[in-house]
């Protein structure tokens, strides 16, 4: 409802209606029908009477009504023009209509106004980019939290712990920027039409301040991309690969020639932390988890093209010893990404940088 393309589709066999509107499962249109659940979500959101609430995917307005009663104003973003019309009709002529603003469009492309809290029942295919868009917005305007309905397995990935099967790069990136709490389990029968998977409501609270300098975010993402390319292999094995060493050595030589370190004053761009692969899970599909068995030769590392800089020598054995030496010195060589905590990743980035080893380079 809130994002993605609207496609024409046959109405044959569609018998899920509200206000005469058929719901399209292919667009993620699953409307909350359980009033007790709606009430519980509003209560757990901790909405204040002075809050401006951003609602993503309002549908026909079952949750919108409760949000309007609890807060000062609701800004509702909806992609489907049929739902926009129904939402406006529902509140037209009521006292609540003056506190409702409806934006028709794709939430991932819209310029969003100021808000204090976000509440969202979203199409599951936009989960990851929406999380990082909200966290990017938070760098310009501080909002208190986001209460979002996710597919159950996606939600579990956001709250997984080191060593869990679902522990992944998405989780580590998200928890660098925010605290994530699981609030509610939601069964499929609470929706009309019912999806084929269960859901969960999650609370995301942006961190203030961030645990690392703003200018290190792209480099942080570069480190995690390498570490989670084979999350069940040891870091010594990952960083001993030829392509990885070539990329790191080029960065090292480039910075050495420039005579400067990475600039910590770069603007924050949260989009560099979003991994599109984390989102390609439809409601009818099984969640795929990296088991560390993929072919190493298929790994692509940014900046690892040996022909991109013919004037720069790589494969210096002393540089490999430098990289592996850092891992051994701080007891990371035999550890696996799947079991490292966020603080250990932050420490790992710090000790690499102290040794002049960086994961992005200046052109």
C-alpha positions in Angstrom: 0.0 0.0 0.0 2.8 2.4 0.9 5.4 1.5 -1.7 6.0 -0.4 -4.9 4.3 -0.3 -8.3 0.6 -0.5 -8.9 -0.2 -3.1 -11.6 -3.4 -3.9 -13.3 -4.6 -7.3 -12.2 -7.7 -9.4 -12.7 -10.4 -9.2 -10.1 -11.4 -12.8 -10.7 -11.4 -14.7 -7.4 -10.9 -11.5 -5.3 -13.6 -11.5 -2.5 -11.8 -9.3 0.1 -13.5 -5.9 0.3 -13.9 -3.0 2.7 -16.1 -0.1 1.6 -16.5 -1.8 -1.8 -12.8 -1.8 -2.5 -11.1 -5.1 -3.4 -7.7 -5.7 -1.7 -4.7 -6.8 -3.8 -2.4 -9.1 -2.0 0.3 -8.6 -4.7 0.5 -5.0 -3.5 0.9 -5.9 0.1 -2.7 -4.8 0.9 -3.5 -6.6 4.1 -5.8 -4.5 6.3 -5.8 -4.9 10.1 -9.3 -6.0 11.1 -8.8 -6.9 14.8 -9.8 -3.8 16.8 -8.0 -5.1 19.9 -4.8 -5.4 18.0 -5.2 -1.9 16.6 -5.7 -0.6 20.2 -2.7 -2.5 21.4 -0.4 -1.1 18.7 -1.5 2.5 19.6 -0.9 1.9 23.3 2.5 0.4 22.8 3.5 3.3 20.6 3.2 5.7 23.6 1.6 8.4 21.5 1.4 11.8 23.1 -1.5 14.3 22.5 1.1 16.7 21.0 2.6 14.2 18.5 2.5 14.5 14.8 2.2 10.9 13.5 3.5 9.6 10.2 1.4 6.6 9.1 2.6 4.6 6.2 0.1 2.4 4.4 -3.1 3.6 6.1 -5.4 1.6 3.8 -9.0 2.3 4.6 -8.2 3.9 8.0 -8.8 1.4 10.8 -5.5 2.3 12.5 -5.7 5.9 11.3 -8.8 6.6 13.4 -7.1 5.5 16.6 -4.0 7.5 15.8 -6.1 10.6 15.1 -7.8 10.2 18.5 -4.5 9.8 20.3 -2.2 12.4 18.7 -2.3 16.0 17.4 -2.1 15.2 13.7 -1.7 12.2 11.3 0.2 12.5 8.0 -0.8 9.4 6.0 1.2 8.2 3.0 -0.7 5.9 0.7 0.2 4.7 -2.8 -3.1 3.4 -4.0 -5.5 6.2 -5.2 -8.5 4.0 -4.4 -7.4 3.8 -0.7 -6.6 7.6 -0.7 -10.2 8.3 -1.8 -11.7 5.9 0.7 -9.6 7.4 3.5 -10.7 10.9 2.8 -14.4 9.8 2.5 -14.2 8.0 5.8 -13.2 11.1 7.8 -14.9 13.8 5.7 -17.3 15.9 7.7 -15.9 14.6 11.1 -14.0 16.6 13.7 -11.0 14.3 12.9 -10.7 15.4 9.3 -9.0 18.7 10.2 -6.1 16.7 11.7 -5.6 14.4 8.8 -3.2 15.0 5.9 -3.1 12.5 3.1 -0.1 12.2 0.8 -0.6 10.0 -2.3 2.7 8.5 -3.4 5.5 6.0 -2.9 6.9 6.5 0.6 10.4 5.6 -0.6 10.3 8.5 -3.1 8.2 11.1 -1.2 9.7 14.0 0.6 8.3 13.4 4.1 7.3 16.2 6.4 8.2 16.6 10.1 6.8 14.0 12.4 7.4 12.8 16.0 6.6 9.2 15.6 6.0 6.8 12.8 3.4 4.0 12.7 3.4 1.7 9.7 1.7 -1.4 8.3 3.7 -1.8 5.2 4.1 -4.1 2.1 6.9 -6.4 3.3 9.0 -6.0 0.2 9.9 -2.4 1.2 11.0 -3.3 4.7 14.8 -2.7 4.5 14.8 0.5 2.4 12.1 2.0 4.5 14.0 1.4 7.8 17.1 3.1 6.4 15.1 6.0 4.9 13.6 6.7 8.3 17.0 6.5 9.9 18.4 8.8 7.3 15.6 11.3 7.9 16.4 11.1 11.6 19.8 12.8 10.9 18.0 15.9 9.8 14.9 15.9 12.1 14.8 13.9 15.3 11.8 11.6 15.6 11.2 9.6 18.8 10.6 6.1 17.4 9.0 4.1 14.6 6.4 1.3 15.2 6.4 -0.9 12.2 4.7 -4.2 11.2 7.1 -6.5 9.5 7.1 -10.1 8.3 7.9 -12.2 11.3 11.2 -13.5 10.0 12.4 -10.1 9.0 11.5 -8.8 12.4 13.4 -11.6 14.0 16.5 -10.7 12.0 16.4 -7.2 13.4 16.5 -8.5 17.0 18.8 -11.5 16.6 21.8 -12.0 18.7 25.4 -13.0 17.7 25.5 -16.7 17.0 21.8 -16.8 16.0 20.9 -18.3 12.6 19.3 -15.0 11.5 22.2 -12.8 12.6 23.2 -10.8 9.6 24.6 -7.6 8.2 21.2 -6.0 8.1 20.9 -6.4 11.9 24.3 -5.0 12.7 23.8 -2.0 10.4 20.4 -1.3 11.9 21.5 -1.6 15.5 24.4 0.7 14.9 21.8 3.4 14.1 19.0 2.4 16.4 17.8 0.3 19.3 15.3 -2.3 18.1 12.6 -4.0 20.3 10.1 -6.7 19.5 6.7 -5.6 20.7 4.0 -8.0 19.4 3.5 -11.2 17.5 0.6 -10.9 15.0 -1.0 -13.9 13.5 -2.1 -13.9 9.8 -5.8 -14.1 10.7 -5.7 -10.5 12.1 -5.6 -9.2 8.5 -8.1 -9.1 5.6 -7.2 -10.8 3.4 -4.9 -12.9 5.5 -1.3 -13.1 4.3 0.6 -16.5 4.1 3.0 -15.5 6.8 2.8 -14.3 10.4 3.9 -10.8 11.3 5.5 -8.9 14.2 5.4 -5.3 15.4 8.8 -3.8 16.1 9.9 -0.5 17.8 12.9 1.3 16.3 14.4 4.0 18.4 17.2 6.1 16.7 20.4 6.3 18.6 21.6 9.7 19.6 24.5 10.2 19.1 25.8 7.5 16.7 28.5 5.1 18.1 30.9 6.0 15.2 31.8 9.3 13.5 29.5 10.3 10.6 32.3 10.1 8.1 32.9 6.5 8.9 29.5 5.1 7.9 30.5 4.2 4.3 33.7 2.6 5.6 31.7 0.7 8.3 29.5 -0.6 5.5 32.6 -1.7 3.5 33.9 -3.6 6.6 30.6 -5.4 7.1 30.2 -6.2 3.4 33.5 -8.1 3.6 32.8 -9.7 7.0 29.3 -11.0 6.0 30.3 -12.1 2.6 31.2 -15.4 4.3 29.9 -14.9 7.8 30.7 -18.4 9.0 34.3 -18.3 7.8 37.1 -17.0 10.1 38.1 -13.4 9.6 41.6 -14.6 8.9 40.3 -16.6 6.0 38.2 -13.7 4.6 40.9 -11.1 4.9 43.5 -13.5 3.4 41.7 -13.6 0.0 43.5 -12.1 -2.9 40.7 -9.8 -4.0 40.2 -8.5 -0.5 43.9 -7.8 0.0 44.1 -6.1 -3.5 41.3 -3.8 -2.6 42.7 -2.9 0.9 46.2 -2.4 -0.5 44.9 0.0 -3.2 43.1 2.0 -0.6 46.2 2.0 1.6 48.5 3.2 -1.3 46.0 5.8 -2.4 45.7 7.3 1.0 49.5 7.1 1.5 50.1 9.0 -1.8 47.6 11.7 -0.7 49.2 11.9 2.7 45.8 12.0 4.5 43.4 9.8 6.4 39.7 9.4 5.8 37.6 12.5 6.4 35.3 12.1 9.4 33.2 15.2 8.5 31.5 13.6 5.5 27.7 13.9 5.5 25.7 10.9 6.7 24.1 8.9 4.0 22.1 6.0 5.6 21.3 4.6 2.1 24.8 3.1 1.9 23.9 0.8 4.8 20.8 -0.7 3.1 21.3 -4.0 1.4 18.7 -4.6 -1.3 19.3 -8.4 -0.9 17.9 -8.2 2.6 14.5 -7.2 1.1 13.8 -9.7 -1.6 11.5 -11.8 0.5 7.9 -12.0 -0.6 5.1 -13.2 1.7 5.0 -16.5 0.0 8.7 -17.1 -0.1 11.1 -18.8 2.4 13.6 -16.5 4.1 17.1 -17.2 2.7 20.0 -17.1 5.2 23.6 -17.0 4.3 25.1 -20.4 5.3 28.6 -19.5 4.3 28.7 -22.2 1.6 28.7 -20.0 -1.5 31.5 -20.1 -4.0 34.2 -17.7 -2.9 35.1 -16.9 -6.5 31.7 -15.2 -6.9 32.4 -12.6 -4.2 32.6 -9.0 -5.6 34.5 -6.5 -3.6 34.2 -2.8 -4.3 37.5 -1.5 -5.8 38.9 -5.0 -6.4 39.1 -4.7 -10.2 42.9 -5.2 -10.8 42.7 -3.4 -14.2 41.1 -0.2 -12.7 44.5 1.2 -11.7 47.4 -0.2 -13.7 49.9 2.2 -12.2 49.5 0.9 -8.6 51.3 -2.1 -7.5 49.5 -4.6 -5.3 50.1 -8.0 -3.7 52.9 -6.8 -1.5 53.5 -9.8 1.0 54.3 -7.3 3.7 50.9 -5.7 3.3 49.2 -9.1 3.8 51.3 -9.6 6.9 50.1 -6.2 8.1 46.4 -7.1 7.7 46.7 -10.5 9.2 48.9 -9.1 12.0 46.2 -6.7 13.1 43.7 -9.6 13.3 46.0 -11.7 15.3 47.1 -8.9 17.6 43.6 -8.3 18.7 42.5 -12.0 18.6 40.1 -11.6 15.6 41.9 -14.0 13.2 40.0 -17.1 14.3 36.7 -15.4 15.0 33.6 -15.5 12.8 31.4 -12.5 11.8 28.3 -14.5 12.7 29.4 -14.4 16.4 30.9 -10.9 16.7 29.0 -8.2 18.6 28.4 -4.7 17.3 31.0 -3.3 19.7 33.6 -5.9 18.4 32.9 -4.7 14.8 33.4 -1.1 15.9 36.6 -2.0 17.6 37.8 -4.0 14.5 37.2 -1.0 12.3 39.1 1.2 14.8 42.2 -1.0 15.0 42.3 -1.4 11.2 42.1 2.4 10.7 44.8 2.9 13.3 47.0 0.7 11.2 46.2 2.7 8.1 43.9 0.1 6.6 40.6 1.5 5.2 37.6 0.0 3.5 36.8 2.9 1.1 39.3 5.1 -0.8 39.3 8.7 -2.1 39.3 9.0 -5.9 
